[in-house]
């Protein structure tokens, strides 16, 4: 393997242009001049295109422009130390240390590994300082090779050559790769190379600060500060929050943890893995952290990024209920050398995940599947509902479900070319044509419900190797008529098989094939084979019996089911009971029956009651609430109207013995009214905003209003008869305390 960087690729203390693209062209020219690339224009063009997409400047005066290019023959690393610096888009100003990574086209993994290793090394303050103090181009080469764990030829350095200490500057007598023995550059290089092995709790003193953080609060500075009599540096924590639906708990937990951290003088950066997009933590932020908090009820995506950090892990609801306790636990873990840590090794990670027990693991995997399934249901259900709405205005109403295929000329699942088109709608008319298109697209999206549910249950169980077997099992469940029950069983089977297949320790040449070829192959054959040959028909029989039972319900039996589902939605406000009722309703939408839509409406109405009731109670019974609670009540109007049950959590957490029973009763009433009056929703979410899409929408609103009033009045009555303190009394008591 050729060396990544040589002295010919290094430029020191030269003014090579006032613009970032001048610098990139200069470094590209160096790579071409050394015979590592065959076209300056080609390499520069690719690098410029990449730089134009995203700034490559990072805090600390660093920039890492990079690209993949067909012009590159040998992976190369060019470096320039500039005087003066040039702006590469970093928030803290110009960069004076520039590293240009040029990788051959198609060498994605090598390119990313180079970038990752270099970026991690450049976050070490002593490494950057060593680069700025280097006396020669060869010193720079030695520093970089040592930091990347390479010798002068580009091969991995021998373990014996590593400095035993993780502190920069303690390897002055250790020879850096390339022969810089005894030099300051060599010592710093050795420190930089080993600093990555230090724990995240602050053992490495080379960690740099992140944007907006003054140098005196860098992780690892505590010992130095204490030695000098200064105040200890603030601890740095990172957190990830996520929940099955990704709508409310995810962001509420993030806010609660952030506020608790601020009160304790702790710096906290939070990544929310929710439906509104991920606020992804940067590698520099993670590298600088002392510990990580996972407040998650589904598997954390890309967990390996946090490898080595002390970890506190709990369901997302605890992040809302006990944020201060979780912060304290994380701080304690950061100081505890025996604290549980996030493992980068698969077998270790699996072992730590199983500590909570298989019951918890199965539940989290199921909730992961539900989380990823909901967008398919929402998109498909809403598109079908909109097609019904358009059709009812201009044509035949819900008949569009039966006629859309004929309108579009679809036969055996494929377009024949004999139907209407956008530019030739014929006798159908434009709007009926659009309704037919939306109906078909919505049906296709809903058809992915079971495969998505199964695929992501398997993903929650086994990670990426479980996705393909899970999707295949979901498709098999559809084929044999096992529906969402078959999807759940198939997803769990696929996940378990993929999980077990990943456990054996294998030779490296075989291990690389496992997640891509062997695990998907065997897990797919086993899980889908079991469904097709053994389990599918019994599950299909159970599903058919369940559907027949639901179709036969009327009168008292429908009311009872509505009471049960509505009560479940109000029982724990986004917890396991609430989610179980929601899963039952959303999965049923895939069947496309009217009863499944009625169940969905009952669940939505029941879930809206609690936050709306708390809003009403704080409006008509203000004397029982503090100003802060009244403010929470105002916010609950919108949350409840949007079917976000979690809007009632602040009240339930503060007064559970009064709120929860009241919520169950009112939510049950709302569910019963819906199911007894034929209210049906084709959409799985939306609250009042989907009213026009709901069948018998007046009774839908009546159910929500009646449930809200029942819960609010019962809550206030319980406060009154139990002698609850007024808001003023609570404020006074808090002030005395």
N, C-alpha and C positions, 0 to 999 in steps of 0.2 A: 504494500500500500504506500503510495506517495505521501510525502509530508504535506499537511494542509497549508502550512505557512513556512515561508523561507525568508531570509533576509532581503531577497530581491523584491519581495512583496510588501515591504515596510517602508513608509515615508515618515521621517521625523522632522518636526518643527519647521515645516515649509508652508508658505502661503500658496495653495494650489487652486485658489479660486474663491470668489465671494458667494457662490451659490452651491447648494447641495449637489446639483447635477454636475457641476465642474469637478467636485471631489469624487463623485461616483465614476465619472469618465476617466479621471486620472488613475484610480485604482483598477478599473477595468483594463486600462492600457497596460498597467504593470502585469496583470494576469496574462494578457495576450503576448506581451514581450517575452515572458518566460516560457512560452509554448504551451500553456495550460488551456488556452482557448484559441480558436482559429479565426475569430472575427471580432474586431473591436466594435464595429457598428452593431453587429448582432447582439453581443453581450450588453453593450450600453443600452440598446433599445429595450431589451428585456428588463434590465435593471431599472430603467427610467419608468417603464410601464408599471412595475411593481411599486416603486416609490410613490408614484402618483396616486395610487389607491389608498395607501395608509402611511402616515408619517412613521419613520423608524427611529426617531429620537426618543430616548428614555431619560428620566431624571438622573442627574449626576454628571452631565456633560458627555453623555454617551450616545452614539448612533450606530445602528446595525442594519444598513441597507443590505438587501439580499435578493436573490432571484434564482430561478431555474432557467437554463438556457441551452438550446441545442448547440450553441457555439462553444460551450465548455466541454473540455475533454477530461479534465482532472478536477475533482472537488478542491476548491481553493479558498483561502482566507487572506484577503488583503487588509492592511492596517495603515492608518494615517494618524499621526499626532499633529494637530493643527495649531498654528499660531498666526493670526487669531482664529477663534472657533467659528463655525458655520451653523446656521439655523437648520435643524432637521425636524422641527416641529415639536420638540419637548416643551413642557410648560415652564421649566425653569431656565430656559434660554438656550444659547448656542451650545453645540457639542464640539469638544476638542479631541476626543478619542473616537475614531471612526473605524469600524470593522465592516468589511464588505465580504459577504458570503456568496460565492458563486458555485452552484451545483449543476451537474449535468441534467439535462431535461429528462424527467422521469424518475430521478433519484429523490423522490419525495421524502422517504424515511430518513435518508442520510442528511438531507437538507434540514429537516426539522430537528433532528438530533443535534446537528451542529449549532443551529440557532438556539436551541434550548440550553445546551451546555455552556455556550458562550454567554448567553444572557444571565444565567445563574452565577457564573463566575464574576461577571461585571457588576453584580450587586454587592460584591465584597469591597468594602471601602479600601482595605489595604492593597487589594489587587489593583484597583484603579490607581491608587497612589503610586504603586510600584511601576505601573506603565508610564505614569507622568514623570517619574524620576529616572527611568531607564536611560543609560548613557549611550547605548548603541542599538542598532537594529537587531543584532543577534540577541541582546538582552531581552528585547521584546519577544522574539521568537521563543526563547527559552521560557519566559513567563507564560506565554499562551499555551505552549505545549504541555507544560506542567499543570496548568489549570485545567486543561482538557483531558489530563491523564494520558498523554501521548509522549512517546520519545521523539527524537529528532527525525526519525524516518516515518513518523505518522502512525506507528504501531502502538498499542496500549502499553503504557509504562509498566515495568515490573513492580510488584507490590512492595518489594524490598526498598525501592527507591523512594517510597513515600515517607514523609516526615511523620513521626508518631504523634506529634502535637497537632491540635486543631487550631492553634492560635497563630495568626500571621506574625511573622517576625521572629519566631522561635526556631526557624530552620536555617539560621545563617551559616551553619557549618555543613549543611546538606547540599550536595551538588544538585543543581537544577538540571533538567534534561538539556542536553546540548553542551554541557561542560562549563556552566557558569558557577563552578564550585566556589563557595566562600564569599561570593559577591552579595551585595544587598539585593540585587535582582534575584539571585538564586534563592536566597532565604525567603523573600516575599513570595516567590513562585511556589515554593514548597508549602508555605502557609496557605496560599490561595488554593492550591490543589487539594489540601486536606480539610479546608474549612467547611466544605460541603458535607463532611462526615459528622460535623458537630450537631448536637441536638438543637431543635427549634426552640427550646426553652431558654436560650440565651447563651449557650456555651461558645458560640462563634462570635468573635468580636468584629469580624469583617463585614457583618451585614450592613447594608446601606439603608438609608431612610427612604421612605416612599413619598410621593408628592404631598406637599402640605405638612410634612412632619419635620420639625426642626431636628438638627443633628443630635441634640442632647437627649432625644428619646429613642435613639436607635436601639433595637434589641441587642442585648448583650452588654449594654453600657452600664448596667447596674453596679457591677463589681468595681469598675473603674471609678464611677461616680462616688461610690461609698468610700473607696480608698482615699479619695481627695476631699472627703467631708461634704460632698454635695448631696442634694436630695436625690433619692433613687429615681431612675427613669420610669416613666409610665410603661406598664405592660401593654403589649400589643396582642390582640386576639382577632381571629377571623371566625366567621360563622356561615353556615349554609342553612337556609330554611326552605322547606317544601312540604306540600300536602297533596292528597289525592286529586283534588279539583284544581288546585293552584290559583284560586280566586281570592280567598280571604285569609285563611290561616297563615299562608306563606308570608304575606306582607305584614300582617298584624304581629306575628312573632318577630319579624325583622325589626319593626318599630319598637316593640317592647324591649328586646335585647339591646338595641341602640340606646334607648333612654336609660336603661339600667346601667349600662356601661358608662354613660356620661356622668351619671350621679356618683359612680364609684371612681371617677377619674381614670378610666381605662379606655384606651383607644380600640375601637371595634370596627371592622369592615365586614359587611354582610353581603353574601351572594344569595339572591332570591331565585329559586328555580321554579317559576310559576308560569301561568298562562299568558301573562303580559310580557313575556320575554325574560331571559336570564340577565341579571346584573353580575357578570362574571368577574371574579376576583383575578387580578393580574398575578402572574408568577412572582413578581417582586413583592407584592403585598403578602402572599402566602409565605414566601421565603423569610420575610421579616417577622412573622407571627411567632408568639410564644406557645400558643395552643389553639385548637379549633373546637368550635361547638357545632354539632349537627343536631338541629331541631327539625327533624324530618320524619314524616309518617310514610314516606316512600323512599326507595333507595336513592342515595345521593349520586347524581351523575358525575362521572369522572372523579371518583373518590380518590384515585391514586395520586392526584395532584397534591394531596395533603400528606403524603407518605412521610412518616417520621415525626409528625406533630402529636403531642399529647391531645387526646380527644375526650370530650364529654358528649354523649349521644343520648337523646331522648326523643319521644314523639313531639311533633310540632306544637301541640297544645300546651305542653309544659313550658315551651318558650314564651307563651302568652301568659300563663298562670304564674310561673316562677322564674322570671327572667333574671332577677337578682341572684337567686340561688345558683342558677346555671353559670352566671359570670363568676361567682365565688368558687364554684367547683372547678371551672377552667383555670382560674388563677392558681388554685391549689395544685392542680395537675401540672401546671407549668413549672412548679417548684419541686415536684416529686419525680425523682429519677426512675421510679418504678411504676409510674402512671401508664395506663393503657395508651397505646399509640396507634395511629393509622399506619397500616402496613402496606408496603408496595409489593410484597410477595403475595401471590394469589392464595396459596394455601393458608398463610397466616391471616389474610383478610377474611377468608371463609371461616376460619376458626373463631375469630373475634366476632364475626357476624352471628355465629351460632350460639354465642354465649347467652343471648337473650332467650334461647329456646326455639324449638321448631314451630311452636304455635305462633310466636311473634313473627318469625320469618315468613310463615305462610300468609299471615294477615298482611304484612307489609307488601309481599309480592302481589297479593290480590288487589290491594289498594293501588299499587303501581299500575296494574293492568287497567283498573277503572280510570285512573288519572289520564292515561293515554287514550283510552277508548272514548271518553266524553266528547272530544272535538269531532270525531267521526259521527257520533249521534247528533250533536248540535248542528253540524253542517248539513247532514242528510235530512234530518227532521225539519229544519227550518226551510230548506229548499223545497221539500215536498209541501210544507204548509203554505209557502208563498205561491206554489203552483196551484194549490187548491183555491187560494184567495183570488188569484188572477182569473182562474177558470170560473169561479162563482160569479165574478163581476161580468165577464164577457161571454160565458158559455154554460157548461154543464156541471159546474161545481166539482164535487169529489169524483165524478165519473172520469176525470182526467187520468186517474190512476189506472183505469182499464183501457183508455183509448190512446194514451201517449205513445205506446209502441206502434200502434197502427198509424197514427198521424206522422210519425217520423220514419215509417217504413222499416221497423226493426223486426227481424225474424230470427229465432234461435240465437238471440244475443248479439246479432250483428246487423249493421245497416245494409239494406238491400239496394238502396238508391231509388226506390220507388215512392218514397215518402216526400213530405213537404221539406223545403229547404229555406234558408234565410232569405234568398232572393226569389223564391217561388213558393209562397205559402199556399197557393191555390185557394180552395174554398174554405180552408181552415181559418185563415186570418192570421195576422202577425202575432197578436197577443196570445191566442190559443197555441200557436206554434211555440212561443216563448214558454208558456206554461208546460207544454209537453217536454221541452228540453230540460227545464228545471226539475220536473218530476222524475225524468230518467236519471239525471245527474244525482239527485237526492237519493234515489233508490240504489245507485251504485255505491254512494258513500255509506249508506246504511248497510249495504252488503259487506262492507269491511269491518263492521262492528265486532263480530265474533272472532275473525282472524286477528284484529288488533287487540282485543281483550286477551286472547290466548297468547299472542306473541309477546305482549309486554308483561303478562304474568310471568312467563318464562324468563324474560329479561330481568325482572325483579328478583328472580330466584338465582339465575346463573350468569347475569351480565350479557354482553353482546353475543356470546356463543349460543344463548338460548333463543334469540329472536327468530331465526329461520325455522328451527323446529317448532316453535310456538305458533308462528303464522301457518305453517303447514298443518299443524294439529287443528287450528281453528277452521281452516278450509275443509279439512276432513270432517269436522263436526257438522259443518253446513251440509256437506255431501250426504251424510247418513241421517240428517234430520235431527241431530242432537241439540241444535241451537246453542243458546248462551250457556246452558248447563254443560254441554259437551265442550264448549270453548274453555270454561273454567277448568274442567277436569283435564282436557288436553294440554292447556297451558301449564298446569301444575306438573303433569307427567313430563312434558318436554323440559321444563325447568329443572326438575329433579334429575332426569337422565343427564342433561348437560352439566349440571353441578357435580354429579358423581363421576362423570367421565373426565372432568378437569382435575380431580384430586390426585391421581397417581403421579409420582415423580418420573419423568421420562427423559431420555437423552435429548440434547438440544436440537439435534437435526429432526427429531420427531415432534418435539414440543411446539415448534413453529407451525406445524401443519394442524395441530389439534383444534384451535379455535376457528380455523377457516374451513377445514375440510372434514376432519375425522369426527369431531363432536357434532357438527350439524348433520352429517350423514347418519351416524348411528342413532342420535337422539331423535331425528325425524322418523327414521324407520321404526324405532321402538314405540314412540308416542302415537304417531299416526296409525301405525299398524295395530296397536292395541285398541284404538278407537274404532277402526274400521272392522276388525275381526271379532272383537270381544265386547267392548264397552258401549259402542255406539248405539246399538239397537235398544238395550235396556234404558240408556239415558233418553233416547228418543221417545220411548214408551212413557217414561216419567214426565217428560216435557209435554207430550200430548195429553196425558191425564191432567196435568196442571192447567193447560190451556182450556180443556173441556170444563174443568171445575170453574175457572174464571168466567167462561162464557155462560155457564149455567147460573151464575150468581145474579140475584135480583132481590129487591126489597131488603129484608132484615140482614141477609148474608152480606150484601154489598155494604150496608151501613157498618157492620162489624169489621169488615176488611178496611174500610175507610178510617174507622176509629183506631185500628191497630197501626196502619201505615202513618196516619197523621200524628198519633202519639209518639211513634218512633222518631219522627222528624223533630219533634219538640223535646225529646228526652235528654239528649246530650249535646245538641247544638253544634253539629259538625264532627262529633265523635264517632266511634264504631257503630253504635246503634243507628244513628242518623245516616251514616254511609251505607249500612246494610239495606235500609229501606230505599235509598236512592239507587243503589246498584240493581235491586230487584226491579225498580221501575224503568230505569234506562235500558237495561238489557232486554226487557220485554218489548221495547219499541221496535226491535229488529223483527218481531213477528208481524208487525203491521196491522194488528187487530184493533178494533175499536176499544175493546176492554183494556188493552195495554196502554192506549192513550188516556183512558179514564183514570187508570192507576197513576200515570205520570202526572195528571192534573191534580189528583189528590195529594200526591207527595209534594209538588211545588207549592200548593196552597198551604199545606201543613208547615212547610219550611219557612214560609214568609211570616207566619203568625208571631213568633216570639219577639223578633226585633221590632216589628210594628207595634206590638203590645207594650213593649218597654218605652217606645217613643210616646205612645198615648198616655201611659201611666205617668211619665214625667211631665206631661202637659197638663193633665187634669188633677194630678196629686202632687204638685210641686213641693208642698210643705214637707214631704217625706224624703226629699232628695237634696243633695248638696248641689251647688252650682256646677261642679264638674260632672255630676251624674246627669243633670239637666242637659248639659252640653252633649254628653254621650247619647242622650235620648234624641236630640235633634239629628245627630248623624245617623241614628238607627232608622229614621224615616226612609232615607234613601237606600240604606243597606237592606232593609226588609222589603221594600218595593222591588228590589233587584234580586230577590231570592237568595240573600246571603244571610243564612241563619246565624252566622258568627257575630252579627251585629249585637246580639243579646249577651254575648259572653262577658263583657264587663259587669253586667248586672248579676248574671248567674255566678260568677266567681266571687262577688262580694256578698251575695245573699242567696245561696243555692237552695236552702230549705223552703224559701217562699217562691223563688223564680221557677225552679224546675217543675214542681207540681202544677203550677199555674200554666206553664208553657205546654206541658203534656195535655192538660185538659182542653185548652183552647185549640191546639193544633189537631187534636183528635176530632173535635167538633168540625173544624174546617175540612178535614179529610172525609168525614162521614157525609157532610153536605154535598161535596163534589161527587162522590161515588153514588150517592142516592139520587142525583139529579142529572146524570148523564153528561157532566162536564168532561171534556176530553182535550188533551194538549198533544199535538204532534211534535212539539219541541221539548227538549229536556231541561231547559233553563230559560231565564228571562224575566220571571216575576210578572209585574204588571205590564212590562213592555211587550209581551207577546199576547196581550188580551185579544186583539183582533184576530189572531190565529186560532183562538180557543173556541171549540164548539160549546154553545150555551154559555157564552162569556158573561152574561149578567149574573148567573148563579156562581160563576167562578169568583167574581168580585164580592158577591154576597157571602160566600164561604169564607173568604179572607177577612172581610170586615167583621163578621160575626165571631170568628175565632179570635181576632185581635181584641174585640171588646170583652169577650169572656175572659181571656187571659189577663188583660189589664185590670178589670174590675176584681177578679179573684186575687190578683197580686196585691192590690191596694187593700182589699178586705183582710187578707192575711196579715198585712202590716198593721192594720188598725187593731184587730182583735188580739194580736200578740204583743201590743205595746211597743212597736218599733220606734226608734228615735226619729225625731224630725231631722230635716237637713241641717237646720241651725244648731240643733243639739250635737249632731255628729261633727260639724265644723268646730264647735266650741270644745268638744272633747279632744279632737285632734290637736287643737291649739294648746290645750293644757298639757297634753302628752308631749 
